[in-house]
Each structure stands twice: as C-alpha cells, then as structure tokens.
Amino acid sequence: MASIDTITNLIKAEIRQQYGTISKFSEASGIPYPTIMNALNKGIGTMGYDTVVKICGMLNIHQAFSSRLILFDDRFLDLYDKLKTLDEKGIHTVSTVLNVEYARCSNEGDASVKGFNGIGLAVKETANDEKQIRELIRKVKNEKN
C-alpha cells in the first residue's frame, strides 16, 4: 500500500508540473493556500476526503480501490484504453515487454529475452504477472464505468 508520504509527494509533483506553484493551484482550485500547504507539509491524509477528491480531480489523478492504493494518471488511462482492446496474444506480449523493462529499470539483473513460439518470454517472468495485469484492467474498467 502506498504511504501517505508517497501520495503527498505525487500530489506535490503534479501541482508543480501542472500549475507551476502551489499558490497558482490554490487560486485555480479555490482551496485556501494555508490549507494546501498544511496538507502538503503534514501529509495529504490530514485533509478532508472531499478536498482530497477535489485536488485529485483537478490534477487528473484517479484511484481504483483495492487492498493497495493505486493512482492513475492520463498516461496510464491511455495505456489502459489500448490494453483492453488486446487479445490473449497481445496481453502476453505486453506482459513480456513489461517484465523485461521492469527488470531493466529495477536493476533485478539481466533483462534478457529468449524466443518462445515466436513470442518473447522474459527470463525473470513470474507466474502471476498476466493475472495481475488482467485484474488491474478489470479494476480500472469498473472505476471508469
């Protein structure tokens, strides 16, 4: 589960990226500057739920509720829209590429790929990856409807 610090840092980064300053975001949102600064300094969890929802809405951050907190931005939702149109072979291919790139970026050793029936198979692939991707797609689909 994401910690409050992680969520607060995400919101800080999005405010700076999208609005430049917290004061510009405060003005655009109608949320008093001291309220936002207090939440960003103490953790977003100190704010009321409606205020957090308003902030996330303005920053286009979406959440699917599960045992762990998952935040979605426009890039993820664009990927989701494309991913949900894929067949089983497409899901397998995307899962394979994702595993290889995850291994490369997370320094989990060599991200080598070997051929398997014309489809790449990640050496570090785990059995649940495709299942986890399908579950995430299901959650996001339910959230968007």
Secondary structure as UniProt FT lines:
FT   HELIX           4..19
FT   HELIX           22..29
FT   HELIX           33..42
FT   HELIX           44..46
FT   HELIX           49..58
FT   TURN            59..60
FT   STRAND          62..64
FT   STRAND          70..72
FT   HELIX           74..83
FT   TURN            84..85
FT   HELIX           88..105
FT   TURN            106..107
FT   STRAND          113..116
FT   TURN            117..118
FT   STRAND          119..122
FT   TURN            123..124
FT   TURN            127..128
FT   HELIX           129..144
//
